[in-house]
Amino acid sequence: MDAIKFALPLVFISGLSATSAFASDEPFNTQGFIENSQFSVTLKNVWMLNTSNQNEAAGIGDQKAWAQGALLDYQSGWFGDVIGVDASWYSVAKLYANDDFAGRDLLRDNNGHAEGFNKIGQIYGKLKWGDDAAYARLYAGWKQLYKFGVLSVTHSRAAPSTWQGVSMESGLGNISARAAWVTRFSERDEPEKRHFYTLKSNKRIDHIVTGDVSWRPANNMQITWLAGESDNYLLRQGLEAQFSHPVTEGESLLFRSAWYYNRGLSEWEGARGFTHSAQHIFALAGYQYHDIESGIGWSKTKAKLDGGLGQFYWHMGKNTRGAFNSPADGEGNDYVNDGEQMLYWYGKYSLSPELTLGLFSHYGFGARYQDVSLTQWEYGGFVAWAPKDVAGLSFFAGFGPSYSWKLVNGKPSLTEDKRGFHRSKGVGGGVTMEYKFGLLK
């Protein structure tokens, strides 16, 4: 049955593309709406693993999941160079899952049973005005919002998540601005369309509003201010900057930094993350020499939580996914605990335009729980391959061990003498094979 469900959308939309292609030969002219349509298929095979024993007190063991996804994306042309419609169908089939698969957010969790799923991921109308020098775009419907203000979606699973609402993008010269008003969310591992809720009392949040403004005075420099609010619940602001400075031909210095601030509003319950407010700051300096790039970063978090270990919570409530462009969002651990500082290092080498190898490491220190000092760290490596001979094909694999502290009821597990903590450890990683091709151009 899963195989049938997996194939149906491909057959249906392939028929749609054939019909559109035929229609473009008809005598009537749709002013670019059909003539300039595009239709692409992305086949995505993802396997993920996490062997951490951090939550063994809750009965959670190794987490393994394997899925095959098919992402079907249709983009119309612009009717009269003004209006259009885009749509996407996402189909995910289960290949393998163990008992604790749900932690990988790859397959649908149906009362503990792993399942594939199908859904309309995106469907929205679009309007445009202007040209490259001055433009405005308006979208309404279900759409991916990737690193959009305080919101985002992830592209590392078999299917991405999407938001329902209205969004806008505009630009004038070297300044661009975006804004969005959203009311529902569909997660990356399920077909349901869900409203937003508070973390403790499950009170419905009516909407989230967000936006950002970017200034790009040169190709190698960008500064972005962002802000967002989940209605009467949580307010976030941030400032991001990135800059590269050429030294010689093929040699550059790289800089990135960000500051984020959270403040609970009238409905905030202080139940998770922090009691009243939280801040996170990071800075990174790097060096690029031809095919070699390396960098070192630092971050610090303040997030006081009454009766627990606070964290910088970067989502905007239940059934939301927040944007957080800091290396403190580690591959295995999150280095955003109250008082925690993090040191980060990465290095990568492009053996060829097709093949890149890389290493990374994180070390977190400074967090304290009941006067016990907590430390955590991880390291690992990755390989990325995109052969030029097969356009649209890519491969990525990354693995590494991580070390943190065990949790009991969501809090660090301390030793009986309250002078230390129980160390957790495990290995995490994943493999992704992706192939994207167009059927209608």
Residue pairs with C-beta under 8 A, 6 or more apart in sequence:
2 93
2 94
2 116
3 93
5 91
5 93
5 116
5 118
6 68
6 70
6 91
6 93
6 116
6 118
8 91
8 118
9 70
9 72
9 89
9 91
9 118
10 41
10 70
10 72
10 91
12 89
13 39
13 72
13 74
13 89
14 439
16 39
16 74
17 37
17 39
17 74
17 439
17 440
20 34
20 37
20 39
20 440
21 440
23 30
23 34
24 34
24 35
29 35
30 77
30 79
31 79
31 80
31 81
32 77
32 78
32 79
32 80
32 81
33 76
33 77
33 78
33 79
33 83
33 84
34 76
34 77
35 77
36 76
36 77
36 78
37 74
37 75
37 76
37 77
37 440
38 74
38 75
38 438
38 440
38 441
39 72
39 73
39 74
39 75
39 438
39 439
39 440
40 72
40 73
40 436
40 437
40 438
40 439
41 70
41 71
41 72
41 73
41 436
41 437
41 438
41 439
42 69
42 70
42 71
42 72
42 73
42 434
42 435
42 436
43 68
43 69
43 70
43 434
43 435
43 436
44 68
44 69
44 70
44 71
44 158
44 159
44 432
44 433
44 434
44 435
45 67
45 68
45 69
45 95
45 158
45 432
45 433
45 434
46 66
46 67
46 69
46 106
46 156
46 157
46 158
46 430
46 431
46 432
47 65
47 66
47 96
47 430
47 431
47 432
48 63
48 64
48 65
48 66
48 104
48 106
48 429
48 430
49 62
49 63
49 64
49 427
49 428
49 429
49 430
50 62
50 63
50 64
50 103
50 104
50 332
50 426
50 427
50 428
51 62
51 63
51 426
51 427
51 428
52 332
52 402
52 404
52 424
52 425
52 426
52 427
52 428
53 61
53 406
53 424
53 425
53 426
54 404
54 405
54 406
54 407
54 424
54 426
55 406
55 407
56 406
57 406
57 407
57 408
57 409
57 413
58 407
60 100
60 103
61 99
61 100
62 98
62 100
63 98
63 100
63 101
63 102
63 103
63 104
64 96
64 97
64 98
64 100
64 101
64 104
65 96
65 97
65 98
65 101
65 104
65 106
65 107
65 114
66 94
66 95
66 96
66 97
66 106
67 92
67 93
67 94
67 95
67 106
67 107
67 116
67 157
67 158
68 92
68 93
68 95
68 158
69 90
69 91
69 92
69 93
69 157
69 158
69 159
70 90
70 91
70 92
71 88
71 89
71 90
71 91
71 121
71 159
71 160
72 88
72 89
72 90
72 91
73 86
73 87
73 88
73 122
74 86
74 87
74 88
74 440
75 84
75 86
76 84
76 85
76 86
77 84
78 84
78 128
81 128
82 127
82 128
82 129
83 125
83 126
83 127
84 125
84 126
84 128
85 123
85 124
85 125
85 126
86 122
86 123
86 124
86 126
86 143
87 120
87 122
87 123
87 124
88 120
88 121
88 122
88 123
89 118
89 119
89 120
89 121
90 118
90 119
90 120
90 121
90 159
90 160
91 116
91 117
91 118
91 159
92 106
92 107
92 108
92 116
92 117
92 118
92 158
92 159
92 189
93 116
94 107
94 114
94 115
94 116
97 106
97 107
97 114
99 112
101 107
101 109
101 114
102 109
102 112
102 114
102 189
105 157
105 187
105 188
105 189
106 157
106 158
106 189
107 114
107 115
107 116
107 117
107 189
108 114
108 115
108 116
108 117
108 189
108 190
108 191
109 115
109 189
109 190
117 190
117 191
118 191
119 159
119 186
119 191
120 142
121 142
121 144
121 159
121 160
121 162
121 186
122 141
122 142
122 143
122 144
122 162
123 141
123 142
124 139
124 140
124 141
124 142
124 143
125 139
125 140
125 141
126 137
126 138
126 139
127 137
127 138
127 139
128 135
128 136
128 137
128 138
129 135
129 136
129 137
130 136
133 172
133 173
134 171
134 172
134 173
135 169
135 170
135 171
136 168
136 169
136 170
137 168
137 169
137 170
138 166
138 167
138 168
139 166
139 167
139 168
140 165
140 166
140 167
141 164
142 162
142 163
142 164
142 186
142 193
143 162
143 163
143 165
143 167
144 153
144 160
144 161
144 162
144 163
145 151
145 152
145 153
145 162
145 163
145 167
145 180
145 182
146 152
146 153
146 155
147 323
147 325
148 167
148 178
148 180
148 210
148 212
148 323
149 178
149 179
149 180
149 210
149 211
149 212
149 226
149 227
149 228
149 323
150 208
150 210
150 226
150 227
150 228
150 236
150 238
150 316
150 322
150 323
151 163
151 180
151 182
151 208
151 210
151 228
151 316
151 320
151 321
151 322
151 323
152 321
152 322
152 323
152 324
153 160
153 161
153 162
153 163
153 188
153 321
154 160
154 161
154 188
154 321
156 430
156 432
157 188
157 189
158 188
159 188
159 189
160 188
161 185
161 186
161 187
161 188
161 321
162 185
162 186
163 180
163 182
163 184
163 185
163 186
164 182
164 183
164 184
164 185
164 186
164 193
165 180
165 181
165 182
165 183
165 184
165 207
166 180
166 181
167 178
167 179
167 180
167 181
167 182
168 178
168 179
168 180
169 176
169 177
169 178
170 176
170 177
170 178
171 177
174 215
174 216
174 217
175 213
175 214
175 215
175 216
176 213
176 214
176 216
177 211
177 212
177 213
177 214
178 211
178 212
179 209
179 210
179 211
180 208
180 209
180 210
180 211
181 207
181 208
181 209
182 207
182 208
182 209
182 210
183 195
183 196
183 206
183 207
183 208
184 193
184 194
184 195
184 196
185 193
185 194
185 196
185 319
185 320
185 321
186 192
186 193
186 194
187 194
187 319
187 321
194 319
195 204
195 205
195 319
196 204
196 205
196 206
196 207
196 208
196 230
196 316
196 317
196 318
196 319
196 320
197 203
197 204
197 205
197 317
197 318
197 319
198 205
198 233
198 267
198 269
198 317
198 318
199 269
199 271
199 272
199 317
199 318
200 269
200 271
200 272
201 269
202 318
203 267
205 230
205 231
205 232
205 233
205 267
205 316
205 317
206 231
207 230
207 231
208 228
208 229
208 230
208 231
208 316
208 317
208 320
209 228
209 229
209 231
210 226
210 227
210 228
210 229
211 226
211 227
211 228
212 224
212 225
212 226
212 227
213 224
213 225
213 226
214 222
214 223
214 224
215 222
215 223
215 224
216 222
216 223
220 243
220 244
220 245
220 246
221 242
221 243
221 244
222 241
222 242
222 243
223 239
223 240
223 241
224 239
224 240
224 241
225 237
225 238
225 239
226 236
226 237
226 238
226 239
226 240
226 323
227 235
227 236
227 237
227 238
228 235
228 236
228 316
229 235
229 236
229 265
230 316
230 317
230 320
231 267
232 265
232 266
232 267
233 264
233 265
233 267
233 268
233 316
233 317
234 262
234 263
234 264
234 265
234 268
234 316
234 317
235 262
235 263
235 264
235 265
236 260
236 261
236 262
236 263
236 314
236 316
236 322
237 260
237 261
238 258
238 259
238 260
238 261
239 258
239 259
240 257
240 258
240 325
241 255
241 256
241 257
241 258
242 254
242 255
242 256
242 257
243 254
243 255
243 256
244 252
244 253
244 254
244 255
244 288
245 252
245 253
245 255
246 252
247 253
250 289
250 290
251 287
251 288
251 289
251 290
252 287
252 288
253 285
253 286
253 287
253 288
254 284
254 285
254 286
254 287
254 288
254 293
254 295
255 283
255 284
255 285
255 286
256 282
256 283
256 284
256 286
256 297
257 281
257 282
257 283
257 284
258 280
258 281
258 282
258 325
258 326
259 279
259 280
259 281
260 279
260 280
260 281
260 312
260 314
260 324
260 326
261 277
261 278
261 279
262 273
262 274
262 277
262 278
262 279
262 303
262 312
262 313
262 314
263 276
263 277
264 270
264 274
264 275
264 276
264 277
270 276
270 305
270 306
272 311
272 313
273 303
273 305
273 310
273 311
273 312
273 313
274 303
274 304
274 305
274 310
274 311
274 312
274 313
274 338
275 304
275 305
275 306
275 310
276 304
278 301
278 302
278 303
278 304
278 310
278 311
278 312
278 313
278 338
279 301
279 302
279 303
279 312
280 299
280 300
280 301
280 302
280 303
280 312
280 326
280 328
280 336
281 299
281 300
282 297
282 298
282 299
282 300
282 326
282 327
282 328
282 342
283 297
283 298
283 299
284 295
284 296
284 297
284 298
284 327
284 344
285 295
285 296
285 297
286 293
286 294
286 295
286 296
287 293
287 294
287 295
291 349
291 350
291 351
292 347
292 348
292 349
292 350
293 347
293 348
293 349
294 345
294 346
294 347
294 348
295 345
295 346
295 347
296 343
296 344
296 345
297 327
297 342
297 343
297 344
297 345
298 341
298 342
298 343
298 344
299 326
299 327
299 328
299 335
299 336
299 341
299 342
299 344
300 340
300 341
300 342
300 366
301 311
301 312
301 328
301 335
301 336
301 337
301 338
301 339
301 340
301 341
302 338
302 339
303 310
303 311
303 312
303 313
303 336
303 337
303 338
304 310
304 338
305 311
305 338
308 369
308 410
308 411
309 337
309 338
309 367
309 369
309 374
309 411
309 412
310 337
310 338
311 334
311 336
311 337
311 338
312 328
312 336
314 322
314 323
314 324
314 329
314 336
315 321
315 322
316 322
326 336
327 342
327 344
327 346
327 362
328 334
328 335
328 336
328 342
328 344
328 362
329 336
330 362
330 378
330 402
331 360
331 362
331 378
331 380
331 398
331 400
331 402
331 428
332 378
332 380
332 400
332 401
332 402
332 404
332 426
332 428
333 362
333 364
333 376
333 377
333 378
333 402
333 404
335 342
335 362
335 364
335 376
337 364
337 367
337 374
338 367
339 366
339 367
339 368
340 364
340 365
340 366
340 367
340 374
341 364
341 365
341 366
342 362
342 363
342 364
342 365
343 362
343 363
344 360
344 361
344 362
344 363
345 360
345 361
346 358
346 359
346 360
346 361
347 358
347 359
347 360
348 356
348 357
348 358
348 359
349 356
349 357
349 358
350 356
351 357
353 388
354 385
354 386
354 387
354 388
355 383
355 384
355 385
356 383
356 384
356 385
357 381
357 382
357 383
358 381
358 382
358 383
358 384
359 379
359 380
359 381
360 379
360 380
360 381
360 382
360 400
361 377
361 378
361 379
361 380
362 377
362 378
362 379
363 375
363 376
363 377
364 375
364 376
364 377
365 373
365 375
366 373
367 373
367 374
367 375
368 374
369 411
369 412
369 414
369 421
370 414
370 418
371 418
372 412
372 414
372 418
372 419
372 420
372 421
374 405
374 412
374 421
376 402
376 403
376 404
376 405
377 402
377 403
378 400
378 401
378 402
378 403
379 400
379 401
380 398
380 399
380 400
380 401
380 429
381 398
381 399
381 400
382 396
382 397
382 398
382 399
383 395
383 396
383 397
383 398
384 394
384 395
384 396
385 394
385 395
385 396
386 393
386 394
386 395
387 393
390 435
391 437
392 435
392 436
392 437
393 434
393 435
394 432
394 433
394 434
394 435
395 431
395 432
395 433
395 434
396 431
396 432
397 429
397 430
397 431
397 432
398 429
398 430
399 427
399 428
399 429
400 427
400 428
400 429
401 425
401 426
401 427
401 428
402 425
402 426
402 427
402 428
403 423
403 424
403 425
404 423
404 424
404 425
405 412
405 413
405 421
405 422
405 423
405 424
406 412
406 413
406 421
406 422
406 423
406 424
407 413
407 424
412 421
413 421
413 422
414 420
414 421
414 422
415 421
415 422
